[in-house]
Amino acid sequence: MRGIELSKSYVIGDRMMDTELAHRVSAKGILVPEPGDQYGVDNEVKASKEKPDFRANTFSGAADWVVSRIKQKA
């Protein structure tokens, strides 16, 4: 059985700590703020040393980005 290849994995989260976790394990971090929480998340992004690999408005938008990246590599 093969293990998970973290460098080929994605983490989708609603806070910068999720993106930071992704980067610590060599995965791509996608930020999808909760509706109405843009201001709080914008402040987290500014304060963080990390930047999301992608920022989406919806989970569906994040999933579409992941699928497009996978297709590009195929």
ROTIRO-421859 format. One record per residue: residue number from 1; x, y, z of N, C-alpha, C in turn. Coordinates in Angstrom, 1 decimal, m for minus. Example, Ala and Ser with C-alpha at 12.3 -4.5 7.8 and 13.67 -1.06 7.14 Angstrom:
% residues 2
<num=1 | nxx=13.2 | nyy=m5.7 | nzz=7.8 | caxx=12.3 | cayy=m4.5 | cazz=7.8 | cxx=13.2 | cyy=m3.3 | czz=7.8>
<num=2 | nxx=12.8 | nyy=m2.2 | nzz=7.1 | caxx=13.7 | cayy=m1.1 | cazz=7.1 | cxx=12.9 | cyy=0.0 | czz=7.9>
% end
This chain:
% residues 74
<num=1 | nxx=0.8 | nyy=m1.2 | nzz=0.0 | caxx=0.0 | cayy=0.0 | cazz=0.0 | cxx=0.9 | cyy=1.2 | czz=0.0>
<num=2 | nxx=0.6 | nyy=2.2 | nzz=m0.8 | caxx=1.3 | cayy=3.4 | cazz=m0.9 | cxx=0.8 | cyy=4.4 | czz=0.1>
<num=3 | nxx=1.7 | nyy=5.3 | nzz=0.6 | caxx=1.3 | cayy=6.3 | cazz=1.5 | cxx=0.8 | cyy=7.6 | czz=0.7>
<num=4 | nxx=0.4 | nyy=8.5 | nzz=1.4 | caxx=m0.1 | cayy=9.8 | cazz=0.8 | cxx=1.1 | cyy=10.6 | czz=0.4>
<num=5 | nxx=1.1 | nyy=11.1 | nzz=m0.8 | caxx=2.2 | cayy=12.0 | cazz=m1.2 | cxx=1.8 | cyy=13.4 | czz=m0.9>
<num=6 | nxx=2.3 | nyy=13.9 | nzz=0.2 | caxx=1.8 | cayy=15.2 | cazz=0.7 | cxx=2.2 | cyy=16.3 | czz=m0.3>
<num=7 | nxx=3.3 | nyy=16.2 | nzz=m1.0 | caxx=3.7 | cayy=17.3 | cazz=m2.0 | cxx=2.7 | cyy=17.3 | czz=m3.1>
<num=8 | nxx=1.9 | nyy=16.3 | nzz=m3.3 | caxx=0.9 | cayy=16.3 | cazz=m4.4 | cxx=m0.6 | cyy=16.4 | czz=m3.8>
<num=9 | nxx=m0.6 | nyy=16.9 | nzz=m2.5 | caxx=m1.9 | cayy=17.0 | cazz=m1.8 | cxx=m2.4 | cyy=18.4 | czz=m1.7>
<num=10 | nxx=m3.6 | nyy=18.6 | nzz=m1.4 | caxx=m4.2 | cayy=19.9 | cazz=m1.2 | cxx=m4.9 | cyy=20.0 | czz=0.1>
<num=11 | nxx=m4.9 | nyy=21.1 | nzz=0.8 | caxx=m5.7 | cayy=21.4 | cazz=2.0 | cxx=m6.6 | cyy=22.6 | czz=1.7>
<num=12 | nxx=m7.9 | nyy=22.4 | nzz=1.9 | caxx=m8.8 | cayy=23.4 | cazz=1.7 | cxx=m9.3 | cyy=23.8 | czz=3.1>
<num=13 | nxx=m9.2 | nyy=25.1 | nzz=3.5 | caxx=m9.6 | cayy=25.5 | cazz=4.8 | cxx=m10.1 | cyy=27.0 | czz=4.8>
<num=14 | nxx=m10.7 | nyy=27.3 | nzz=5.9 | caxx=m11.3 | cayy=28.7 | cazz=6.0 | cxx=m10.5 | cyy=29.7 | czz=6.8>
<num=15 | nxx=m9.4 | nyy=29.2 | nzz=7.3 | caxx=m8.5 | cayy=30.1 | cazz=8.1 | cxx=m7.1 | cyy=30.0 | czz=7.6>
<num=16 | nxx=m6.3 | nyy=31.0 | nzz=7.9 | caxx=m4.9 | cayy=30.9 | cazz=7.4 | cxx=m4.1 | cyy=29.8 | czz=8.1>
<num=17 | nxx=m4.5 | nyy=29.4 | nzz=9.3 | caxx=m3.8 | cayy=28.3 | cazz=10.0 | cxx=m3.9 | cyy=27.0 | czz=9.1>
<num=18 | nxx=m5.0 | nyy=26.9 | nzz=8.3 | caxx=m5.1 | cayy=25.7 | cazz=7.5 | cxx=m4.1 | cyy=25.8 | czz=6.3>
<num=19 | nxx=m3.9 | nyy=27.0 | nzz=5.8 | caxx=m2.9 | cayy=27.2 | cazz=4.7 | cxx=m1.5 | cyy=27.0 | czz=5.3>
<num=20 | nxx=m1.3 | nyy=27.5 | nzz=6.4 | caxx=0.1 | cayy=27.3 | cazz=7.1 | cxx=0.4 | cyy=25.9 | czz=7.3>
<num=21 | nxx=m0.6 | nyy=25.1 | nzz=7.8 | caxx=m0.5 | cayy=23.7 | cazz=8.0 | cxx=m0.1 | cyy=23.0 | czz=6.7>
<num=22 | nxx=m0.9 | nyy=23.3 | nzz=5.6 | caxx=m0.6 | cayy=22.7 | cazz=4.3 | cxx=0.9 | cyy=22.9 | czz=3.9>
<num=23 | nxx=1.4 | nyy=24.1 | nzz=4.1 | caxx=2.7 | cayy=24.4 | cazz=3.7 | cxx=3.7 | cyy=23.7 | czz=4.6>
<num=24 | nxx=3.4 | nyy=23.5 | nzz=5.8 | caxx=4.4 | cayy=22.8 | cazz=6.7 | cxx=4.5 | cyy=21.3 | czz=6.3>
<num=25 | nxx=3.5 | nyy=20.8 | nzz=5.7 | caxx=3.7 | cayy=19.4 | cazz=5.2 | cxx=3.9 | cyy=19.3 | czz=3.7>
<num=26 | nxx=4.2 | nyy=20.4 | nzz=3.1 | caxx=4.6 | cayy=20.5 | cazz=1.6 | cxx=3.4 | cyy=20.3 | czz=0.7>
<num=27 | nxx=2.2 | nyy=20.5 | nzz=1.2 | caxx=0.9 | cayy=20.5 | cazz=0.4 | cxx=0.6 | cyy=21.9 | czz=m0.1>
<num=28 | nxx=m0.4 | nyy=22.0 | nzz=m1.0 | caxx=m0.9 | cayy=23.3 | cazz=m1.4 | cxx=m2.0 | cyy=23.7 | czz=m0.5>
<num=29 | nxx=m2.0 | nyy=25.0 | nzz=m0.1 | caxx=m3.0 | cayy=25.5 | cazz=0.8 | cxx=m4.0 | cyy=26.4 | czz=0.0>
<num=30 | nxx=m5.3 | nyy=26.0 | nzz=0.1 | caxx=m6.4 | cayy=26.8 | cazz=m0.5 | cxx=m7.2 | cyy=27.4 | czz=0.6>
<num=31 | nxx=m7.4 | nyy=28.7 | nzz=0.5 | caxx=m8.2 | cayy=29.5 | cazz=1.5 | cxx=m9.6 | cyy=29.8 | czz=0.9>
<num=32 | nxx=m10.6 | nyy=29.4 | nzz=1.7 | caxx=m12.0 | cayy=29.6 | cazz=1.3 | cxx=m12.7 | cyy=30.3 | czz=2.6>
<num=33 | nxx=m12.6 | nyy=31.6 | nzz=2.7 | caxx=m13.2 | cayy=32.2 | cazz=3.9 | cxx=m14.7 | cyy=32.0 | czz=4.0>
<num=34 | nxx=m15.2 | nyy=31.9 | nzz=5.2 | caxx=m16.6 | cayy=31.7 | cazz=5.5 | cxx=m17.3 | cyy=33.0 | czz=5.0>
<num=35 | nxx=m18.5 | nyy=32.9 | nzz=4.5 | caxx=m19.3 | cayy=34.1 | cazz=4.1 | cxx=m19.4 | cyy=35.1 | czz=5.3>
<num=36 | nxx=m19.1 | nyy=36.4 | nzz=5.1 | caxx=m19.1 | cayy=37.4 | cazz=6.1 | cxx=m17.9 | cyy=37.5 | czz=7.0>
<num=37 | nxx=m16.9 | nyy=36.6 | nzz=6.7 | caxx=m15.6 | cayy=36.7 | cazz=7.5 | cxx=m14.4 | cyy=37.2 | czz=6.7>
<num=38 | nxx=m14.7 | nyy=37.8 | nzz=5.6 | caxx=m13.6 | cayy=38.3 | cazz=4.7 | cxx=m12.7 | cyy=39.2 | czz=5.5>
<num=39 | nxx=m13.2 | nyy=40.1 | nzz=6.3 | caxx=m12.3 | cayy=41.1 | cazz=7.0 | cxx=m11.4 | cyy=40.4 | czz=7.9>
<num=40 | nxx=m11.9 | nyy=39.4 | nzz=8.7 | caxx=m11.0 | cayy=38.7 | cazz=9.6 | cxx=m9.9 | cyy=37.9 | czz=8.9>
<num=41 | nxx=m10.3 | nyy=37.2 | nzz=7.8 | caxx=m9.4 | cayy=36.4 | cazz=7.1 | cxx=m8.4 | cyy=37.3 | czz=6.4>
<num=42 | nxx=m8.8 | nyy=38.5 | nzz=5.8 | caxx=m7.9 | cayy=39.4 | cazz=5.2 | cxx=m6.8 | cyy=39.8 | czz=6.2>
<num=43 | nxx=m7.2 | nyy=40.1 | nzz=7.4 | caxx=m6.2 | cayy=40.4 | cazz=8.4 | cxx=m5.2 | cyy=39.3 | czz=8.7>
<num=44 | nxx=m5.7 | nyy=38.1 | nzz=8.8 | caxx=m4.9 | cayy=36.9 | cazz=9.0 | cxx=m3.9 | cyy=36.8 | czz=7.8>
<num=45 | nxx=m4.3 | nyy=37.0 | nzz=6.6 | caxx=m3.4 | cayy=36.9 | cazz=5.4 | cxx=m2.3 | cyy=37.9 | czz=5.5>
<num=46 | nxx=m2.7 | nyy=39.1 | nzz=5.9 | caxx=m1.7 | cayy=40.2 | cazz=6.0 | cxx=m0.7 | cyy=39.9 | czz=7.1>
<num=47 | nxx=m1.1 | nyy=39.3 | nzz=8.2 | caxx=m0.2 | cayy=39.0 | cazz=9.3 | cxx=0.6 | cyy=37.8 | czz=9.2>
<num=48 | nxx=0.3 | nyy=36.9 | nzz=8.2 | caxx=1.0 | cayy=35.7 | cazz=8.1 | cxx=2.2 | cyy=35.8 | czz=7.1>
<num=49 | nxx=3.2 | nyy=35.0 | nzz=7.4 | caxx=4.4 | cayy=34.9 | cazz=6.5 | cxx=4.0 | cyy=34.1 | czz=5.3>
<num=50 | nxx=3.0 | nyy=33.3 | nzz=5.4 | caxx=2.6 | cayy=32.4 | cazz=4.3 | cxx=1.5 | cyy=33.1 | czz=3.5>
<num=51 | nxx=1.3 | nyy=32.7 | nzz=2.3 | caxx=0.3 | cayy=33.1 | cazz=1.4 | cxx=m0.4 | cyy=31.9 | czz=0.9>
<num=52 | nxx=m1.7 | nyy=31.9 | nzz=0.7 | caxx=m2.4 | cayy=30.8 | cazz=0.2 | cxx=m2.0 | cyy=30.5 | czz=m1.3>
<num=53 | nxx=m2.0 | nyy=29.3 | nzz=m1.7 | caxx=m1.7 | cayy=29.0 | cazz=m3.1 | cxx=m2.8 | cyy=29.4 | czz=m4.0>
<num=54 | nxx=m4.0 | nyy=29.4 | nzz=m3.4 | caxx=m5.2 | cayy=29.9 | cazz=m4.1 | cxx=m6.2 | cyy=30.3 | czz=m3.1>
<num=55 | nxx=m7.0 | nyy=31.3 | nzz=m3.5 | caxx=m8.1 | cayy=31.8 | cazz=m2.6 | cxx=m9.3 | cyy=31.7 | czz=m3.5>
<num=56 | nxx=m10.3 | nyy=31.1 | nzz=m2.9 | caxx=m11.6 | cayy=30.9 | cazz=m3.6 | cxx=m12.7 | cyy=31.5 | czz=m2.8>
<num=57 | nxx=m13.8 | nyy=31.8 | nzz=m3.4 | caxx=m15.0 | cayy=32.3 | cazz=m2.7 | cxx=m15.9 | cyy=31.2 | czz=m2.2>
<num=58 | nxx=m15.8 | nyy=30.0 | nzz=m2.9 | caxx=m16.7 | cayy=28.9 | cazz=m2.5 | cxx=m15.8 | cyy=27.6 | czz=m2.5>
<num=59 | nxx=m16.3 | nyy=26.6 | nzz=m1.8 | caxx=m15.7 | cayy=25.3 | cazz=m1.8 | cxx=m15.6 | cyy=24.7 | czz=m3.2>
<num=60 | nxx=m16.7 | nyy=24.9 | nzz=m4.0 | caxx=m16.8 | cayy=24.5 | cazz=m5.4 | cxx=m15.7 | cyy=25.1 | czz=m6.2>
<num=61 | nxx=m15.5 | nyy=26.4 | nzz=m6.0 | caxx=m14.4 | cayy=27.1 | cazz=m6.7 | cxx=m13.0 | cyy=26.5 | czz=m6.4>
<num=62 | nxx=m12.8 | nyy=26.2 | nzz=m5.1 | caxx=m11.6 | cayy=25.6 | cazz=m4.7 | cxx=m11.4 | cyy=24.2 | czz=m5.3>
<num=63 | nxx=m12.5 | nyy=23.4 | nzz=m5.4 | caxx=m12.4 | cayy=22.1 | cazz=m6.0 | cxx=m12.1 | cyy=22.2 | czz=m7.5>
<num=64 | nxx=m12.7 | nyy=23.2 | nzz=m8.1 | caxx=m12.5 | cayy=23.4 | cazz=m9.6 | cxx=m11.0 | cyy=23.7 | czz=m9.8>
<num=65 | nxx=m10.4 | nyy=24.5 | nzz=m8.9 | caxx=m9.0 | cayy=24.8 | cazz=m9.1 | cxx=m8.1 | cyy=23.6 | czz=m8.9>
<num=66 | nxx=m8.4 | nyy=22.8 | nzz=m7.9 | caxx=m7.7 | cayy=21.6 | cazz=m7.7 | cxx=m7.8 | cyy=20.7 | czz=m9.0>
<num=67 | nxx=m9.0 | nyy=20.5 | nzz=m9.5 | caxx=m9.1 | cayy=19.6 | cazz=m10.6 | cxx=m8.4 | cyy=20.2 | czz=m11.8>
<num=68 | nxx=m8.4 | nyy=21.5 | nzz=m12.0 | caxx=m7.7 | cayy=22.1 | cazz=m13.2 | cxx=m6.2 | cyy=21.9 | czz=m13.0>
<num=69 | nxx=m5.7 | nyy=21.9 | nzz=m11.8 | caxx=m4.2 | cayy=21.7 | cazz=m11.6 | cxx=m3.9 | cyy=20.2 | czz=m11.9>
<num=70 | nxx=m4.7 | nyy=19.3 | nzz=m11.5 | caxx=m4.5 | cayy=17.9 | cazz=m11.7 | cxx=m4.5 | cyy=17.6 | czz=m13.2>
<num=71 | nxx=m5.4 | nyy=18.2 | nzz=m13.9 | caxx=m5.5 | cayy=18.0 | cazz=m15.4 | cxx=m4.3 | cyy=18.6 | czz=m16.1>
<num=72 | nxx=m3.7 | nyy=19.7 | nzz=m15.6 | caxx=m2.6 | cayy=20.3 | cazz=m16.2 | cxx=m1.4 | cyy=19.4 | czz=m16.1>
<num=73 | nxx=m1.3 | nyy=18.6 | nzz=m15.0 | caxx=m0.1 | cayy=17.8 | cazz=m14.7 | cxx=m0.2 | cyy=16.4 | czz=m15.4>
<num=74 | nxx=m1.5 | nyy=16.1 | nzz=m15.9 | caxx=m1.7 | cayy=14.8 | cazz=m16.5 | cxx=m1.2 | cyy=14.8 | czz=m18.0>
% end
